[in-house]
Amino acid sequence: MKKYIRIVGGQYRRTPISVVEAPGLRPTPDRVRETLFNWVAFFWQDQFSTKNVLDLFAGSGALGFEAASRGVASVEMVECHTQTIVALRYLRDKLKADHVKIHPGDAKAVMSRLGQARFDLILLDPPFGQNWFPALLNQVSPLLNQDGLVYVEAETVFKPPESFETLRSGHAGAVHYQLLQKKLSTL
């Protein structure tokens, strides 16, 4: 039986997202996505149209398509699983979401190819149990715009490195999530 989730807000609201069976893939729950984008709307003062988003571990695409649905200027999704990439491209094309780009490959390799790109929101929801943090935060730090935000989703509470501050945090079941920003003294 095929599993679906839905986009919870914005112009693509209620659009189903097909969830491919892939190792480590666990879509961010609806309630968590809604909370995240309420936080982002607050910090961005509901101004999404000039913002650029990087979804570094796209998976089902739920986080990236939520951002696209809410009207950001661009979303760059990174995914390494072939079937998942096909599903992401299918949904992007179905929605005619030309502002969504999908990069196949390993997150670290794609980050190195992004060059001078800068983002207002970086979504980090890597596979659980692989100890991605805090090294990953240090790697994405140069990709952030001055007031850029970083969303972190992990299996345990995460203490960010000294260069970041936690703006908001929450948990739902086994998912712990935080919205971070670089401290001004580290910019």
C-alpha positions as CSV (number, residue, x, y, z in Angstrom):
1,M,0.0,0.0,0.0
2,K,1.4,3.4,-1.0
3,K,1.8,6.0,1.7
4,Y,0.9,9.7,1.2
5,I,1.3,12.8,3.2
6,R,-0.1,16.2,2.3
7,I,1.3,19.7,2.0
8,V,-0.3,21.6,4.9
9,G,-0.2,25.3,3.9
10,G,0.2,27.7,1.0
11,Q,-0.8,27.5,-2.6
12,Y,-0.2,23.8,-2.9
13,R,-2.2,23.1,0.3
14,R,-3.7,19.6,0.5
15,T,-1.6,18.3,-2.4
16,P,-0.6,14.7,-1.7
17,I,3.0,13.7,-1.6
18,S,3.8,10.1,-2.4
19,V,6.2,8.7,0.1
20,V,8.7,6.3,-1.5
21,E,9.9,3.3,0.5
22,A,13.6,4.1,1.1
23,P,16.0,3.4,3.9
24,G,15.9,6.0,6.6
25,L,13.1,8.0,5.0
26,R,10.6,9.3,7.5
27,P,8.6,12.4,6.4
28,T,8.4,15.3,8.8
29,P,4.9,15.0,10.5
30,D,2.3,17.5,9.4
31,R,2.1,19.2,12.8
32,V,5.9,19.7,12.9
33,R,5.9,21.3,9.4
34,E,3.0,23.6,10.3
35,T,4.8,24.7,13.5
36,L,8.1,25.2,11.6
37,F,6.6,27.4,9.0
38,N,4.6,29.4,11.6
39,W,8.0,30.1,13.3
40,V,9.6,31.0,9.9
41,A,6.6,33.3,9.1
42,F,7.1,35.1,12.4
43,F,10.9,35.6,11.9
44,W,10.4,36.6,8.2
45,Q,7.4,38.8,9.0
46,D,5.4,36.8,6.5
47,Q,7.8,37.9,3.7
48,F,8.6,34.7,1.8
49,S,8.8,35.9,-1.8
50,T,12.5,37.0,-1.7
51,K,13.7,34.0,0.3
52,N,15.9,31.1,-0.9
53,V,15.7,27.7,0.7
54,L,18.0,24.7,0.7
55,D,16.5,21.3,1.7
56,L,19.7,19.3,2.1
57,F,18.2,15.9,2.8
58,A,14.9,16.2,0.8
59,G,13.6,12.7,1.2
60,S,9.8,12.9,0.5
61,G,10.2,16.6,-0.3
62,A,7.7,17.6,2.4
63,L,9.8,20.4,3.9
64,G,11.0,21.8,0.6
65,F,7.5,21.7,-1.0
66,E,6.0,23.4,2.1
67,A,8.5,26.2,1.6
68,A,7.7,26.3,-2.2
69,S,4.0,26.3,-1.4
70,R,4.3,29.3,0.8
71,G,5.9,31.4,-2.0
72,V,9.6,31.4,-1.5
73,A,11.7,32.6,-4.5
74,S,13.6,29.3,-4.8
75,V,14.0,25.9,-3.2
76,E,17.1,23.7,-3.9
77,M,16.4,20.1,-2.9
78,V,19.2,17.5,-2.5
79,E,18.5,13.8,-2.5
80,C,20.6,10.7,-3.2
81,H,18.0,7.9,-3.5
82,T,17.0,7.4,-7.2
83,Q,13.3,6.5,-6.7
84,T,12.9,9.4,-4.4
85,I,14.4,11.8,-6.9
86,V,12.0,10.5,-9.6
87,A,9.1,11.1,-7.2
88,L,10.3,14.7,-6.3
89,R,10.7,15.6,-10.0
90,Y,7.2,14.2,-10.8
91,L,5.6,16.3,-8.1
92,R,7.6,19.4,-9.0
93,D,6.5,19.0,-12.6
94,K,2.9,18.3,-11.6
95,L,2.8,21.5,-9.5
96,K,4.6,23.5,-12.2
97,A,6.9,24.6,-9.5
98,D,9.7,25.9,-11.6
99,H,11.3,27.6,-8.6
100,V,12.2,24.1,-7.2
101,K,15.4,22.6,-8.3
102,I,16.3,19.0,-7.5
103,H,20.0,18.0,-7.2
104,P,20.7,14.3,-7.2
105,G,23.6,13.2,-5.1
106,D,25.2,13.1,-1.7
107,A,24.5,16.2,0.5
108,K,28.1,17.0,1.2
109,A,29.1,16.7,-2.5
110,V,26.2,18.9,-3.6
111,M,27.1,21.5,-1.0
112,S,30.5,21.8,-2.4
113,R,29.0,22.4,-5.9
114,L,26.7,25.2,-4.7
115,G,29.6,27.7,-4.9
116,Q,28.5,31.2,-4.0
117,A,24.8,30.4,-3.4
118,R,23.4,31.7,-0.1
119,F,20.2,30.7,1.6
120,D,17.7,32.3,4.0
121,L,16.6,28.9,5.3
122,I,18.5,25.6,5.4
123,L,16.5,22.5,6.2
124,L,18.5,19.7,7.8
125,D,16.6,16.5,8.3
126,P,19.2,13.8,7.8
127,P,18.8,10.1,8.4
128,F,18.6,9.4,12.1
129,G,21.4,7.5,13.9
130,Q,24.3,8.7,11.8
131,N,25.7,11.4,14.1
132,W,25.4,14.3,11.5
133,F,25.5,17.1,14.0
134,P,27.3,19.4,14.9
135,A,29.7,18.9,12.0
136,L,26.9,19.4,9.5
137,L,26.0,22.8,11.0
138,N,29.6,24.0,10.6
139,Q,29.5,22.9,7.0
140,V,26.3,24.7,6.1
141,S,27.2,27.9,8.0
142,P,29.0,29.5,5.0
143,L,25.9,29.0,2.9
144,L,23.7,31.1,5.1
145,N,22.7,34.7,4.4
146,Q,23.3,37.1,7.3
147,D,20.0,36.5,9.1
148,G,19.6,33.0,7.7
149,L,17.7,30.3,9.7
150,V,18.6,26.6,10.0
151,Y,16.0,24.0,10.8
152,V,17.4,20.9,12.5
153,E,15.4,17.6,12.9
154,A,17.0,14.9,15.0
155,E,16.2,11.8,17.1
156,T,17.4,13.4,20.3
157,V,17.6,16.9,21.7
158,F,20.5,18.7,20.0
159,K,22.8,21.3,21.6
160,P,24.0,23.5,18.8
161,P,27.6,24.7,18.6
162,E,28.5,28.0,20.3
163,S,28.2,29.9,17.0
164,F,24.4,29.2,16.8
165,E,21.5,30.1,19.0
166,T,18.2,28.2,19.3
167,L,15.3,30.5,18.4
168,R,12.6,27.9,18.9
169,S,12.4,24.1,19.7
170,G,9.9,21.4,20.1
171,H,9.3,17.7,19.8
172,A,6.6,15.3,18.5
173,G,7.0,11.7,19.4
174,A,10.6,10.6,18.5
175,V,11.2,13.8,16.5
176,H,13.1,16.7,18.1
177,Y,13.3,19.9,16.1
178,Q,14.8,23.3,16.4
179,L,15.1,26.5,14.5
180,L,18.6,28.0,14.8
181,Q,20.3,31.2,13.7
182,K,24.0,32.1,13.7
183,K,24.9,34.5,16.5
184,L,25.6,38.0,15.4
185,S,29.2,37.9,16.8
186,T,30.0,35.0,14.4
187,L,28.8,36.6,11.2
